[in-house]
Amino acid sequence: MREIVLDTETTGLNPEKGDKIVEIGCVELENHLPTGKTYHQYINPMRAISQEVVAVHGLTEEFLSDKPLFEEIADDFLAFVGENTPLVIHNAAFDMNFLNYELKACGKAELPNPVIDTLLIARKKFPGARVNLDELCKRYKVDASRRTVHGALLDSELLADVYLELITNRELNFSSTQKKQQNQTVSHNLKNVSRETFPVREWNLDPTEESAHTEFLSKIKNPIWGEI
């Protein structure tokens, strides 16, 4: 089963107010595991980027000035993700809103792909807890030391590891109540274990078998039972 873990970086929060995508990062999964295939592209937004936003992802207007426009990379991006491949995204509504806005702006259809939102999975699994990517990396001991700023490809790589933990780690899915009930059940079952003992079964060897066994033992060098 093929899936694409995806992340974007942008100039702001709202494409309808002129904010644009400046970076796309994708990691291909096969049966939930990275294949090593990735897609990564910086994009020239053709607009100013505030210092507050630069502080988040580190991408300046100068750095992006010679990068292609979204319409120039759209076909390559669409070819990588495919039409039916599920997209794994943390806070999917944000990224999908930007991607679909950019696609429509260059005359292309919105993404038809099914979407798996890891933010919703994490909120359901850990109600009331902080479930941003940094916190999930800490919870699952995913090494995020390289993440000094947000980066679309790096964040996709980290999310791929977190996603695997979210969908397979059953122990962390137990609530304290479930654990208590489970422990009570185990304790109750142990109390009802029969203490009845069974008679010792005797295994009698004939002389031929006993001789063969003795000969076999004599061939073992420095047996530990010789030190007793």
FISEDO-852048 format. One record per residue (C-alpha): x negated, y negated, z; residue in three letters; residue number from 1. Coordinates in nm, 2 decimals. Layout:
<atoms>
X  Y  Z  ALA  NUM
...
</atoms>
This chain:
<atoms>
0.00  0.00  0.00  MET  1
-0.15  -0.33  -0.11  ARG  2
-0.11  -0.65  0.10  GLU  3
-0.26  -0.99  0.08  ILE  4
-0.36  -1.19  0.39  VAL  5
-0.34  -1.56  0.30  LEU  6
-0.41  -1.89  0.45  ASP  7
-0.43  -2.25  0.33  THR  8
-0.58  -2.58  0.44  GLU  9
-0.40  -2.90  0.36  THR  10
-0.43  -3.28  0.38  THR  11
-0.14  -3.30  0.62  GLY  12
0.19  -3.14  0.73  LEU  13
0.44  -3.23  0.46  ASN  14
0.41  -3.18  0.08  PRO  15
0.72  -3.39  0.02  GLU  16
0.53  -3.69  0.16  LYS  17
0.24  -3.63  -0.07  GLY  18
0.03  -3.39  0.13  ASP  19
-0.16  -3.14  -0.08  LYS  20
-0.34  -2.80  -0.05  ILE  21
-0.72  -2.83  -0.04  VAL  22
-0.82  -2.47  0.02  GLU  23
-0.67  -2.12  -0.04  ILE  24
-0.82  -1.81  0.11  GLY  25
-0.69  -1.45  0.05  CYS  26
-0.81  -1.11  0.17  VAL  27
-0.68  -0.79  0.00  GLU  28
-0.57  -0.50  0.22  LEU  29
-0.51  -0.14  0.12  GLU  30
-0.31  0.06  0.38  ASN  31
-0.37  -0.24  0.62  HIS  32
-0.75  -0.23  0.58  LEU  33
-0.96  -0.49  0.40  PRO  34
-1.09  -0.36  0.06  THR  35
-1.36  -0.62  0.03  GLY  36
-1.18  -0.81  -0.25  LYS  37
-1.11  -1.17  -0.17  THR  38
-0.99  -1.49  -0.34  TYR  39
-1.12  -1.83  -0.23  HIS  40
-1.08  -2.17  -0.39  GLN  41
-1.13  -2.53  -0.29  TYR  42
-0.89  -2.78  -0.45  ILE  43
-0.92  -3.15  -0.53  ASN  44
-0.60  -3.31  -0.37  PRO  45
-0.65  -3.64  -0.56  MET  46
-0.56  -3.83  -0.25  ARG  47
-0.71  -3.96  0.07  ALA  48
-0.77  -3.74  0.37  ILE  49
-0.76  -3.88  0.72  SER  50
-1.04  -3.83  0.96  GLN  51
-0.81  -3.65  1.20  GLU  52
-0.74  -3.39  0.93  VAL  53
-1.11  -3.37  0.83  VAL  54
-1.19  -3.29  1.20  ALA  55
-0.96  -2.98  1.17  VAL  56
-1.10  -2.82  0.85  HIS  57
-1.42  -3.02  0.78  GLY  58
-1.32  -3.08  0.41  LEU  59
-1.39  -3.44  0.30  THR  60
-1.28  -3.63  -0.01  GLU  61
-1.64  -3.64  -0.13  GLU  62
-1.68  -3.26  -0.10  PHE  63
-1.35  -3.20  -0.28  LEU  64
-1.40  -3.46  -0.55  SER  65
-1.55  -3.22  -0.81  ASP  66
-1.32  -2.93  -0.73  LYS  67
-1.04  -2.82  -0.97  PRO  68
-0.68  -2.94  -0.94  LEU  69
-0.42  -2.69  -0.82  PHE  70
-0.27  -2.66  -1.17  GLU  71
-0.61  -2.55  -1.30  GLU  72
-0.64  -2.26  -1.05  ILE  73
-0.27  -2.16  -1.03  ALA  74
-0.29  -1.88  -1.28  ASP  75
-0.59  -1.72  -1.12  ASP  76
-0.43  -1.74  -0.78  PHE  77
-0.11  -1.58  -0.90  LEU  78
-0.30  -1.31  -1.08  ALA  79
-0.48  -1.22  -0.76  PHE  80
-0.18  -1.20  -0.53  VAL  81
0.05  -1.03  -0.78  GLY  82
0.43  -1.06  -0.80  GLU  83
0.54  -0.78  -0.56  ASN  84
0.25  -0.77  -0.31  THR  85
0.35  -0.86  0.05  PRO  86
0.18  -1.17  0.18  LEU  87
0.06  -1.16  0.54  VAL  88
0.06  -1.52  0.68  ILE  89
0.04  -1.67  1.02  HIS  90
0.32  -1.93  1.04  ASN  91
0.43  -1.84  0.69  ALA  92
0.69  -2.11  0.65  ALA  93
0.41  -2.37  0.65  PHE  94
0.19  -2.21  0.38  ASP  95
0.48  -2.09  0.16  MET  96
0.63  -2.44  0.16  ASN  97
0.31  -2.59  0.04  PHE  98
0.24  -2.32  -0.22  LEU  99
0.59  -2.33  -0.37  ASN  100
0.58  -2.71  -0.38  TYR  101
0.25  -2.70  -0.57  GLU  102
0.37  -2.43  -0.80  LEU  103
0.69  -2.62  -0.89  LYS  104
0.49  -2.94  -0.94  ALA  105
0.29  -2.77  -1.22  CYS  106
0.60  -2.61  -1.38  GLY  107
0.57  -2.26  -1.23  LYS  108
0.82  -2.05  -1.04  ALA  109
0.81  -2.01  -0.66  GLU  110
0.64  -1.71  -0.52  LEU  111
0.87  -1.40  -0.52  PRO  112
0.65  -1.20  -0.29  ASN  113
0.79  -1.06  0.04  PRO  114
0.63  -1.23  0.34  VAL  115
0.51  -1.08  0.67  ILE  116
0.48  -1.36  0.93  ASP  117
0.24  -1.25  1.20  THR  118
0.34  -1.55  1.41  LEU  119
0.69  -1.40  1.44  LEU  120
0.55  -1.06  1.52  ILE  121
0.33  -1.20  1.79  ALA  122
0.61  -1.41  1.95  ARG  123
0.83  -1.10  1.97  LYS  124
0.54  -0.89  2.11  LYS  125
0.42  -1.14  2.36  PHE  126
0.72  -1.36  2.45  PRO  127
0.62  -1.68  2.63  GLY  128
0.25  -1.64  2.55  ALA  129
0.04  -1.86  2.33  ARG  130
0.01  -1.68  2.00  VAL  131
-0.20  -1.91  1.77  ASN  132
-0.49  -1.74  1.59  LEU  133
-0.75  -1.83  1.84  ASP  134
-0.55  -1.68  2.13  GLU  135
-0.47  -1.36  1.94  LEU  136
-0.84  -1.32  1.86  CYS  137
-0.92  -1.35  2.23  LYS  138
-0.64  -1.10  2.32  ARG  139
-0.76  -0.84  2.07  TYR  140
-1.13  -0.91  2.11  LYS  141
-1.17  -1.01  1.75  VAL  142
-1.50  -1.21  1.71  ASP  143
-1.40  -1.56  1.61  ALA  144
-1.74  -1.73  1.70  SER  145
-1.78  -1.84  1.34  ARG  146
-1.46  -2.04  1.36  ARG  147
-1.60  -2.39  1.45  THR  148
-1.34  -2.54  1.22  VAL  149
-1.04  -2.40  1.03  HIS  150
-1.12  -2.24  0.70  GLY  151
-0.88  -2.06  0.48  ALA  152
-1.09  -1.76  0.39  LEU  153
-1.24  -1.71  0.74  LEU  154
-0.90  -1.74  0.90  ASP  155
-0.76  -1.48  0.65  SER  156
-1.04  -1.25  0.75  GLU  157
-0.97  -1.29  1.12  LEU  158
-0.60  -1.26  1.06  LEU  159
-0.65  -0.93  0.88  ALA  160
-0.81  -0.79  1.20  ASP  161
-0.54  -0.94  1.42  VAL  162
-0.27  -0.80  1.19  TYR  163
-0.40  -0.45  1.22  LEU  164
-0.40  -0.48  1.60  GLU  165
-0.05  -0.63  1.60  LEU  166
0.10  -0.34  1.41  ILE  167
-0.09  -0.05  1.57  THR  168
-0.18  -0.14  1.93  ASN  169
0.09  0.02  2.13  ARG  170
-0.06  -0.02  2.48  GLU  171
-0.03  -0.40  2.46  LEU  172
0.33  -0.37  2.35  ASN  173
0.43  -0.22  2.68  PHE  174
0.60  -0.47  2.92  SER  175
0.52  -0.45  3.29  SER  176
0.87  -0.31  3.35  THR  177
0.81  -0.03  3.09  GLN  178
0.48  0.05  3.25  LYS  179
0.64  0.07  3.59  LYS  180
0.91  0.30  3.47  GLN  181
0.66  0.52  3.29  GLN  182
0.45  0.55  3.60  ASN  183
0.76  0.64  3.81  GLN  184
0.85  0.91  3.56  THR  185
0.51  1.06  3.57  VAL  186
0.50  1.05  3.95  SER  187
0.84  1.22  3.97  HIS  188
0.74  1.49  3.73  ASN  189
0.42  1.56  3.93  LEU  190
0.63  1.61  4.25  LYS  191
0.83  1.88  4.08  ASN  192
0.54  2.07  3.94  VAL  193
0.55  2.43  4.07  SER  194
0.27  2.52  4.31  ARG  195
0.32  2.89  4.25  GLU  196
0.00  3.08  4.18  THR  197
-0.05  3.37  3.95  PHE  198
-0.24  3.69  4.02  PRO  199
-0.59  3.70  3.89  VAL  200
-0.62  3.89  3.57  ARG  201
-0.90  4.15  3.54  GLU  202
-1.08  4.19  3.22  TRP  203
-1.26  4.53  3.22  ASN  204
-1.55  4.57  2.98  LEU  205
-1.65  4.91  2.85  ASP  206
-2.02  5.01  2.88  PRO  207
-2.09  4.93  2.52  THR  208
-1.95  4.57  2.55  GLU  209
-2.13  4.51  2.88  GLU  210
-2.46  4.62  2.73  SER  211
-2.42  4.40  2.43  ALA  212
-2.34  4.10  2.65  HIS  213
-2.64  4.16  2.87  THR  214
-2.86  4.19  2.56  GLU  215
-2.72  3.86  2.42  PHE  216
-2.78  3.67  2.75  LEU  217
-3.14  3.80  2.76  SER  218
-3.22  3.62  2.43  LYS  219
-3.12  3.27  2.57  ILE  220
-3.43  3.07  2.67  LYS  221
-3.43  2.89  3.00  ASN  222
-3.07  2.95  3.09  PRO  223
-2.93  2.70  3.35  ILE  224
-2.79  2.98  3.56  TRP  225
-3.15  3.10  3.61  GLY  226
-3.22  2.80  3.82  GLU  227
-2.94  2.87  4.07  ILE  228
</atoms>
